[in-house]
Amino acid sequence: MTRFTLYGNRGWGSVLTEAQLAFYGLDYEFVQVGELFSDAEARQRLKAVNPLSQIPTLVMPDGSIMTESVAITLALADLTGSTDLVPEPGSPERNTFLRWLVFFPANIHPTYTYADDPARFVSVKEAQAPFEKAVWDYNRRLTGIWHDAAGSPWFLGERFSALDIYTCALMHWDNPGRTWAETATPRLIAIADAAVKHERLKDVLALNYGSSV
């Protein structure tokens, strides 16, 4: 197996993939993409690899392109033959894992797409602030649903999984924000704080979040 190439930005959604590459001990090169919202050249560079100019974009060792965090999560588990992050078919946790693995990018992650740059969706400037507020309010509602589904000490209870990496990322993004989460979603905070100390994750998470871990 040769090297992977991951296109992303530290602290952005690419951490979902980078943390898994590090967890599995896979050799990868990280390509810092740059500010995709305001830098047309950065978008164009990424478009050469991924027509949607989205991250994470992962170039596999055979040169094929993988996008979409769920697809990458499942592909890496298949490639490594590991069940450490993805419960095996037939296991008691499998269906619960798949449900919430898809819930995150289908529901929570799009709120960042909408609110990070409202001008892409709302043309009237006066409407952008209320639109952004409504999206972040919805983000908090979704985060509350994620919290209600979470177990302890890990999302699936005693079993660590990729859902804990997703939870850790969510708790380090500016929204919903740690101040809000410490009161509203304490189980998610506990999972995130434990994940950053995980032996296989602590170095890569420190790269992404710096002193916040």
CYANA upper distance limits for C-alpha pairs under 8 A (distance plus 0.5 A):
  1 MET  CA     61 PRO  CA      7.17
  2 THR  CA     27 ASP  CA      7.62
  2 THR  CA     61 PRO  CA      5.83
  3 ARG  CA     26 LEU  CA      8.08
  3 ARG  CA     27 ASP  CA      5.55
  3 ARG  CA     28 TYR  CA      5.52
  3 ARG  CA     29 GLU  CA      7.54
  3 ARG  CA     60 MET  CA      8.13
  3 ARG  CA     61 PRO  CA      6.04
  4 PHE  CA     26 LEU  CA      8.26
  4 PHE  CA     27 ASP  CA      6.81
  4 PHE  CA     28 TYR  CA      4.86
  4 PHE  CA     29 GLU  CA      6.71
  4 PHE  CA     58 LEU  CA      7.51
  4 PHE  CA     59 VAL  CA      6.25
  4 PHE  CA     60 MET  CA      5.68
  4 PHE  CA     61 PRO  CA      5.79
  5 THR  CA     28 TYR  CA      5.94
  5 THR  CA     29 GLU  CA      5.24
  5 THR  CA     30 PHE  CA      6.54
  5 THR  CA     31 VAL  CA      7.62
  5 THR  CA     58 LEU  CA      6.27
  5 THR  CA     59 VAL  CA      5.48
  5 THR  CA     60 MET  CA      7.37
  5 THR  CA     61 PRO  CA      8.49
  6 LEU  CA     14 SER  CA      8.42
  6 LEU  CA     18 GLU  CA      7.85
  6 LEU  CA     28 TYR  CA      7.42
  6 LEU  CA     29 GLU  CA      6.64
  6 LEU  CA     30 PHE  CA      5.46
  6 LEU  CA     31 VAL  CA      6.49
  6 LEU  CA     56 PRO  CA      7.45
  6 LEU  CA     57 THR  CA      6.45
  6 LEU  CA     58 LEU  CA      5.10
  6 LEU  CA     59 VAL  CA      6.86
  7 TYR  CA     14 SER  CA      7.98
  7 TYR  CA     30 PHE  CA      6.61
  7 TYR  CA     31 VAL  CA      5.26
  7 TYR  CA     32 GLN  CA      6.71
  7 TYR  CA     33 VAL  CA      6.67
  7 TYR  CA     46 LEU  CA      8.25
  7 TYR  CA     55 ILE  CA      7.00
  7 TYR  CA     56 PRO  CA      6.51
  7 TYR  CA     57 THR  CA      5.69
  7 TYR  CA     58 LEU  CA      6.81
  8 GLY  CA     12 TRP  CA      7.69
  8 GLY  CA     13 GLY  CA      8.11
  8 GLY  CA     14 SER  CA      5.57
  8 GLY  CA     15 VAL  CA      8.41
  8 GLY  CA     30 PHE  CA      7.66
  8 GLY  CA     31 VAL  CA      6.75
  8 GLY  CA     32 GLN  CA      5.94
  8 GLY  CA     33 VAL  CA      5.98
  8 GLY  CA     34 GLY  CA      8.47
  8 GLY  CA     55 ILE  CA      5.92
  8 GLY  CA     56 PRO  CA      6.02
  8 GLY  CA     57 THR  CA      7.51
  9 ASN  CA     13 GLY  CA      8.22
  9 ASN  CA     14 SER  CA      6.90
  9 ASN  CA     15 VAL  CA      8.47
  9 ASN  CA     31 VAL  CA      8.37
  9 ASN  CA     32 GLN  CA      5.75
  9 ASN  CA     33 VAL  CA      6.42
  9 ASN  CA     34 GLY  CA      7.03
  9 ASN  CA     55 ILE  CA      8.44
 10 ARG  CA     14 SER  CA      7.62
 10 ARG  CA     15 VAL  CA      7.18
 10 ARG  CA     32 GLN  CA      7.98
 10 ARG  CA    207 LEU  CA      7.66
 10 ARG  CA    208 ASN  CA      5.20
 10 ARG  CA    209 TYR  CA      8.13
 11 GLY  CA     15 VAL  CA      6.67
 11 GLY  CA    169 ALA  CA      8.39
 11 GLY  CA    173 TRP  CA      8.16
 11 GLY  CA    208 ASN  CA      5.07
 11 GLY  CA    209 TYR  CA      6.41
 12 TRP  CA    173 TRP  CA      8.50
 13 GLY  CA     17 THR  CA      8.44
 13 GLY  CA     55 ILE  CA      7.06
 13 GLY  CA     56 PRO  CA      6.91
 13 GLY  CA    169 ALA  CA      8.19
 14 SER  CA     18 GLU  CA      6.66
 14 SER  CA     55 ILE  CA      6.25
 14 SER  CA     56 PRO  CA      4.91
 14 SER  CA     57 THR  CA      8.30
 15 VAL  CA     19 ALA  CA      6.18
 15 VAL  CA    169 ALA  CA      7.63
 15 VAL  CA    205 LEU  CA      8.31
 15 VAL  CA    208 ASN  CA      7.50
 16 LEU  CA     20 GLN  CA      7.24
 16 LEU  CA     69 SER  CA      7.52
 16 LEU  CA    165 ILE  CA      6.94
 16 LEU  CA    166 TYR  CA      6.65
 16 LEU  CA    169 ALA  CA      7.61
 17 THR  CA     21 LEU  CA      6.80
 17 THR  CA     56 PRO  CA      7.34
 17 THR  CA     69 SER  CA      7.36
 17 THR  CA     72 ILE  CA      7.61
 17 THR  CA     73 THR  CA      7.65
 18 GLU  CA     22 ALA  CA      6.73
 18 GLU  CA    204 VAL  CA      7.95
 19 ALA  CA     23 PHE  CA      6.47
 19 ALA  CA    165 ILE  CA      7.71
 19 ALA  CA    201 LEU  CA      6.79
 19 ALA  CA    204 VAL  CA      6.68
 19 ALA  CA    205 LEU  CA      7.51
 20 GLN  CA     24 TYR  CA      6.66
 20 GLN  CA     73 THR  CA      8.10
 20 GLN  CA     76 LEU  CA      8.44
 20 GLN  CA    162 ALA  CA      8.15
 21 LEU  CA     25 GLY  CA      6.70
 21 LEU  CA     26 LEU  CA      5.75
 21 LEU  CA     27 ASP  CA      8.01
 21 LEU  CA     28 TYR  CA      7.85
 21 LEU  CA     76 LEU  CA      8.42
 22 ALA  CA     26 LEU  CA      6.60
 22 ALA  CA     27 ASP  CA      8.48
 22 ALA  CA    200 ARG  CA      7.32
 22 ALA  CA    201 LEU  CA      7.23
 22 ALA  CA    204 VAL  CA      7.24
 23 PHE  CA    200 ARG  CA      5.51
 23 PHE  CA    201 LEU  CA      6.48
 24 TYR  CA     80 THR  CA      8.10
 33 VAL  CA     42 ALA  CA      6.57
 33 VAL  CA     45 ARG  CA      8.35
 33 VAL  CA     46 LEU  CA      7.46
 34 GLY  CA     39 ASP  CA      7.94
 34 GLY  CA     42 ALA  CA      6.22
 35 GLU  CA     39 ASP  CA      6.03
 35 GLU  CA     42 ALA  CA      7.08
 36 LEU  CA     40 ALA  CA      7.57
 36 LEU  CA     42 ALA  CA      6.32
 36 LEU  CA     43 ARG  CA      5.91
 36 LEU  CA     53 SER  CA      8.38
 37 PHE  CA     43 ARG  CA      8.50
 37 PHE  CA    117 ASP  CA      7.47
 39 ASP  CA     43 ARG  CA      7.06
 40 ALA  CA     44 GLN  CA      6.65
 41 GLU  CA     45 ARG  CA      6.64
 42 ALA  CA     46 LEU  CA      6.86
 43 ARG  CA     47 LYS  CA      6.49
 43 ARG  CA     53 SER  CA      6.05
 44 GLN  CA     48 ALA  CA      7.14
 44 GLN  CA     53 SER  CA      7.82
 45 ARG  CA     49 VAL  CA      8.08
 46 LEU  CA     50 ASN  CA      6.45
 46 LEU  CA     51 PRO  CA      8.15
 46 LEU  CA     53 SER  CA      5.61
 46 LEU  CA     54 GLN  CA      7.98
 47 LYS  CA     51 PRO  CA      5.05
 47 LYS  CA     52 LEU  CA      6.76
 47 LYS  CA     53 SER  CA      5.18
 49 VAL  CA     53 SER  CA      8.32
 49 VAL  CA     57 THR  CA      8.24
 49 VAL  CA     65 ILE  CA      8.18
 50 ASN  CA     54 GLN  CA      7.33
 50 ASN  CA     57 THR  CA      7.33
 50 ASN  CA     65 ILE  CA      8.45
 50 ASN  CA     67 THR  CA      8.39
 55 ILE  CA     67 THR  CA      7.99
 56 PRO  CA     67 THR  CA      6.76
 56 PRO  CA     68 GLU  CA      7.51
 56 PRO  CA     69 SER  CA      7.44
 57 THR  CA     65 ILE  CA      7.63
 57 THR  CA     66 MET  CA      6.58
 57 THR  CA     67 THR  CA      5.45
 57 THR  CA     68 GLU  CA      8.19
 58 LEU  CA     65 ILE  CA      6.35
 58 LEU  CA     66 MET  CA      5.57
 58 LEU  CA     67 THR  CA      6.78
 58 LEU  CA     72 ILE  CA      8.39
 59 VAL  CA     63 GLY  CA      6.30
 59 VAL  CA     64 SER  CA      6.30
 59 VAL  CA     65 ILE  CA      5.20
 59 VAL  CA     66 MET  CA      6.74
 60 MET  CA     64 SER  CA      5.82
 60 MET  CA     65 ILE  CA      6.61
 60 MET  CA     66 MET  CA      7.53
 66 MET  CA     71 ALA  CA      7.92
 66 MET  CA     72 ILE  CA      6.80
 67 THR  CA     71 ALA  CA      7.42
 67 THR  CA     72 ILE  CA      7.03
 68 GLU  CA     72 ILE  CA      6.79
 69 SER  CA     73 THR  CA      6.54
 69 SER  CA    105 PRO  CA      7.88
 70 VAL  CA     74 LEU  CA      6.80
 70 VAL  CA    101 LEU  CA      7.13
 70 VAL  CA    102 VAL  CA      7.10
 70 VAL  CA    105 PRO  CA      8.05
 71 ALA  CA     75 ALA  CA      6.47
 72 ILE  CA     76 LEU  CA      6.51
 73 THR  CA     77 ALA  CA      6.93
 73 THR  CA     86 VAL  CA      8.38
 73 THR  CA    162 ALA  CA      8.08
 74 LEU  CA     78 ASP  CA      6.75
 74 LEU  CA     86 VAL  CA      7.69
 75 ALA  CA     79 LEU  CA      6.51
 76 LEU  CA     80 THR  CA      6.55
 77 ALA  CA     81 GLY  CA      6.28
 77 ALA  CA     82 SER  CA      5.88
 77 ALA  CA     83 THR  CA      7.10
 77 ALA  CA     85 LEU  CA      7.67
 77 ALA  CA     86 VAL  CA      6.94
 78 ASP  CA     82 SER  CA      7.49
 82 SER  CA     86 VAL  CA      8.09
 83 THR  CA     87 PRO  CA      5.85
 83 THR  CA     88 GLU  CA      6.29
 84 ASP  CA    160 PHE  CA      7.91
 84 ASP  CA    161 SER  CA      7.05
 85 LEU  CA    160 PHE  CA      7.29
 85 LEU  CA    161 SER  CA      4.59
 85 LEU  CA    162 ALA  CA      5.32
 86 VAL  CA     94 ARG  CA      8.30
 86 VAL  CA     97 PHE  CA      8.14
 86 VAL  CA    161 SER  CA      6.53
 86 VAL  CA    162 ALA  CA      7.01
 87 PRO  CA     91 SER  CA      6.91
 87 PRO  CA     93 GLU  CA      6.88
 87 PRO  CA     94 ARG  CA      5.79
 87 PRO  CA     97 PHE  CA      7.79
 87 PRO  CA    161 SER  CA      8.06
 88 GLU  CA     94 ARG  CA      6.96
 89 PRO  CA     94 ARG  CA      6.58
 90 GLY  CA     94 ARG  CA      7.12
 93 GLU  CA     97 PHE  CA      6.44
 93 GLU  CA    156 LEU  CA      7.56
 94 ARG  CA     98 LEU  CA      6.72
 95 ASN  CA     99 ARG  CA      6.62
 96 THR  CA    100 TRP  CA      6.91
 97 PHE  CA    101 LEU  CA      6.40
 97 PHE  CA    156 LEU  CA      7.97
 97 PHE  CA    163 LEU  CA      7.91
 98 LEU  CA    102 VAL  CA      6.72
 99 ARG  CA    103 PHE  CA      6.69
100 TRP  CA    104 PHE  CA      6.77
100 TRP  CA    146 TRP  CA      8.44
100 TRP  CA    163 LEU  CA      8.04
101 LEU  CA    105 PRO  CA      8.05
101 LEU  CA    163 LEU  CA      6.99
102 VAL  CA    106 ALA  CA      6.47
103 PHE  CA    107 ASN  CA      6.14
103 PHE  CA    108 ILE  CA      7.74
104 PHE  CA    108 ILE  CA      5.57
104 PHE  CA    109 HIS  CA      6.62
104 PHE  CA    166 TYR  CA      8.34
105 PRO  CA    109 HIS  CA      5.29
105 PRO  CA    110 PRO  CA      7.25
106 ALA  CA    110 PRO  CA      7.33
107 ASN  CA    111 THR  CA      7.80
107 ASN  CA    142 LEU  CA      7.80
108 ILE  CA    112 TYR  CA      8.21
108 ILE  CA    139 ASN  CA      6.75
108 ILE  CA    142 LEU  CA      6.71
108 ILE  CA    143 THR  CA      7.72
109 HIS  CA    113 THR  CA      7.52
110 PRO  CA    114 TYR  CA      6.82
111 THR  CA    115 ALA  CA      6.54
111 THR  CA    135 VAL  CA      6.50
111 THR  CA    136 TRP  CA      7.53
111 THR  CA    138 TYR  CA      8.21
111 THR  CA    139 ASN  CA      6.60
112 TYR  CA    116 ASP  CA      5.96
113 THR  CA    117 ASP  CA      7.59
114 TYR  CA    118 PRO  CA      6.25
114 TYR  CA    120 ARG  CA      8.32
114 TYR  CA    121 PHE  CA      7.57
114 TYR  CA    132 GLU  CA      8.13
114 TYR  CA    135 VAL  CA      7.71
115 ALA  CA    131 PHE  CA      8.19
115 ALA  CA    132 GLU  CA      5.49
115 ALA  CA    135 VAL  CA      6.64
115 ALA  CA    136 TRP  CA      7.60
117 ASP  CA    121 PHE  CA      8.49
118 PRO  CA    122 VAL  CA      6.35
118 PRO  CA    128 GLN  CA      6.34
118 PRO  CA    131 PHE  CA      7.80
118 PRO  CA    132 GLU  CA      6.96
119 ALA  CA    123 SER  CA      6.27
119 ALA  CA    124 VAL  CA      8.44
119 ALA  CA    125 LYS  CA      7.89
119 ALA  CA    128 GLN  CA      7.31
122 VAL  CA    127 ALA  CA      7.29
122 VAL  CA    128 GLN  CA      6.46
122 VAL  CA    131 PHE  CA      8.21
123 SER  CA    127 ALA  CA      8.38
123 SER  CA    128 GLN  CA      8.26
124 VAL  CA    128 GLN  CA      7.25
125 LYS  CA    129 ALA  CA      8.30
127 ALA  CA    131 PHE  CA      6.69
128 GLN  CA    132 GLU  CA      6.53
129 ALA  CA    133 LYS  CA      6.73
130 PRO  CA    134 ALA  CA      6.61
131 PHE  CA    135 VAL  CA      6.79
132 GLU  CA    136 TRP  CA      6.81
133 LYS  CA    137 ASP  CA      6.60
134 ALA  CA    138 TYR  CA      6.71
135 VAL  CA    139 ASN  CA      6.62
136 TRP  CA    140 ARG  CA      6.81
136 TRP  CA    175 ASN  CA      7.69
136 TRP  CA    176 PRO  CA      7.67
137 ASP  CA    141 ARG  CA      6.97
138 TYR  CA    142 LEU  CA      6.72
139 ASN  CA    143 THR  CA      6.58
139 ASN  CA    175 ASN  CA      8.25
139 ASN  CA    176 PRO  CA      7.26
140 ARG  CA    144 GLY  CA      6.62
140 ARG  CA    176 PRO  CA      6.30
141 ARG  CA    145 ILE  CA      7.02
142 LEU  CA    146 TRP  CA      6.78
143 THR  CA    147 HIS  CA      6.63
143 THR  CA    176 PRO  CA      8.16
143 THR  CA    185 THR  CA      8.26
144 GLY  CA    148 ASP  CA      6.67
144 GLY  CA    184 ALA  CA      7.78
144 GLY  CA    185 THR  CA      6.98
145 ILE  CA    149 ALA  CA      6.89
146 TRP  CA    150 ALA  CA      6.86
147 HIS  CA    185 THR  CA      6.23
147 HIS  CA    187 ARG  CA      7.08
147 HIS  CA    188 LEU  CA      6.53
149 ALA  CA    155 PHE  CA      8.15
150 ALA  CA    154 TRP  CA      7.82
150 ALA  CA    155 PHE  CA      4.95
150 ALA  CA    156 LEU  CA      7.13
150 ALA  CA    157 GLY  CA      8.19
150 ALA  CA    187 ARG  CA      7.58
150 ALA  CA    188 LEU  CA      7.87
151 GLY  CA    155 PHE  CA      5.12
151 GLY  CA    156 LEU  CA      5.97
151 GLY  CA    157 GLY  CA      5.13
151 GLY  CA    187 ARG  CA      8.01
152 SER  CA    156 LEU  CA      7.74
152 SER  CA    157 GLY  CA      5.25
152 SER  CA    158 GLU  CA      7.37
152 SER  CA    187 ARG  CA      7.44
152 SER  CA    191 ILE  CA      8.11
153 PRO  CA    157 GLY  CA      6.25
153 PRO  CA    158 GLU  CA      6.75
153 PRO  CA    187 ARG  CA      8.45
153 PRO  CA    190 ALA  CA      7.94
153 PRO  CA    191 ILE  CA      6.92
154 TRP  CA    158 GLU  CA      6.52
154 TRP  CA    159 ARG  CA      6.85
154 TRP  CA    160 PHE  CA      6.26
154 TRP  CA    161 SER  CA      8.36
154 TRP  CA    164 ASP  CA      6.93
154 TRP  CA    191 ILE  CA      6.30
155 PHE  CA    159 ARG  CA      8.26
155 PHE  CA    160 PHE  CA      7.82
155 PHE  CA    161 SER  CA      8.15
155 PHE  CA    163 LEU  CA      6.88
155 PHE  CA    164 ASP  CA      6.49
155 PHE  CA    191 ILE  CA      7.79
156 LEU  CA    160 PHE  CA      7.37
156 LEU  CA    161 SER  CA      7.88
156 LEU  CA    163 LEU  CA      8.48
160 PHE  CA    164 ASP  CA      7.18
161 SER  CA    165 ILE  CA      7.87
162 ALA  CA    166 TYR  CA      6.96
163 LEU  CA    167 THR  CA      6.60
164 ASP  CA    168 CYS  CA      6.55
164 ASP  CA    191 ILE  CA      7.02
164 ASP  CA    192 ALA  CA      7.63
164 ASP  CA    195 ALA  CA      7.36
165 ILE  CA    169 ALA  CA      6.84
165 ILE  CA    192 ALA  CA      8.29
165 ILE  CA    195 ALA  CA      7.50
166 TYR  CA    170 LEU  CA      6.78
167 THR  CA    171 MET  CA      6.75
167 THR  CA    188 LEU  CA      6.92
167 THR  CA    191 ILE  CA      7.53
167 THR  CA    192 ALA  CA      6.69
168 CYS  CA    172 HIS  CA      6.96
168 CYS  CA    188 LEU  CA      8.20
168 CYS  CA    189 ILE  CA      8.36
168 CYS  CA    191 ILE  CA      7.30
168 CYS  CA    192 ALA  CA      4.58
168 CYS  CA    193 ASP  CA      7.99
168 CYS  CA    195 ALA  CA      7.02
168 CYS  CA    196 VAL  CA      8.04
169 ALA  CA    173 TRP  CA      6.91
169 ALA  CA    192 ALA  CA      8.16
170 LEU  CA    175 ASN  CA      8.37
170 LEU  CA    176 PRO  CA      8.39
171 MET  CA    176 PRO  CA      8.02
171 MET  CA    177 GLY  CA      7.22
171 MET  CA    178 ARG  CA      6.75
171 MET  CA    181 ALA  CA      7.96
171 MET  CA    188 LEU  CA      7.60
171 MET  CA    189 ILE  CA      6.99
171 MET  CA    192 ALA  CA      6.94
172 HIS  CA    177 GLY  CA      7.71
172 HIS  CA    178 ARG  CA      7.63
172 HIS  CA    209 TYR  CA      7.93
172 HIS  CA    212 SER  CA      8.43
173 TRP  CA    177 GLY  CA      6.95
174 ASP  CA    178 ARG  CA      8.21
176 PRO  CA    180 TRP  CA      7.11
176 PRO  CA    181 ALA  CA      7.35
177 GLY  CA    181 ALA  CA      6.68
178 ARG  CA    182 GLU  CA      6.38
178 ARG  CA    189 ILE  CA      8.21
179 THR  CA    183 THR  CA      7.74
180 TRP  CA    184 ALA  CA      6.57
180 TRP  CA    185 THR  CA      8.41
181 ALA  CA    185 THR  CA      5.28
181 ALA  CA    186 PRO  CA      6.84
181 ALA  CA    188 LEU  CA      8.15
181 ALA  CA    189 ILE  CA      7.30
182 GLU  CA    186 PRO  CA      5.58
182 GLU  CA    189 ILE  CA      6.79
185 THR  CA    189 ILE  CA      7.19
186 PRO  CA    190 ALA  CA      6.73
187 ARG  CA    191 ILE  CA      6.74
188 LEU  CA    192 ALA  CA      6.66
189 ILE  CA    193 ASP  CA      6.56
190 ALA  CA    194 ALA  CA      6.69
191 ILE  CA    195 ALA  CA      6.55
192 ALA  CA    196 VAL  CA      6.90
193 ASP  CA    197 LYS  CA      7.50
193 ASP  CA    213 VAL  CA      8.22
194 ALA  CA    198 HIS  CA      7.10
195 ALA  CA    201 LEU  CA      7.59
195 ALA  CA    202 LYS  CA      8.06
196 VAL  CA    201 LEU  CA      6.82
196 VAL  CA    202 LYS  CA      5.50
196 VAL  CA    205 LEU  CA      6.72
196 VAL  CA    206 ALA  CA      8.20
196 VAL  CA    213 VAL  CA      6.80
197 LYS  CA    201 LEU  CA      7.57
197 LYS  CA    202 LYS  CA      5.74
198 HIS  CA    202 LYS  CA      6.09
201 LEU  CA    205 LEU  CA      6.48
202 LYS  CA    206 ALA  CA      6.53
203 ASP  CA    207 LEU  CA      6.92
204 VAL  CA    208 ASN  CA      7.01
205 LEU  CA    209 TYR  CA      6.43
205 LEU  CA    210 GLY  CA      8.09
205 LEU  CA    213 VAL  CA      7.90
206 ALA  CA    210 GLY  CA      5.22
206 ALA  CA    211 SER  CA      7.67
206 ALA  CA    212 SER  CA      8.46
206 ALA  CA    213 VAL  CA      6.64
209 TYR  CA    213 VAL  CA      6.68
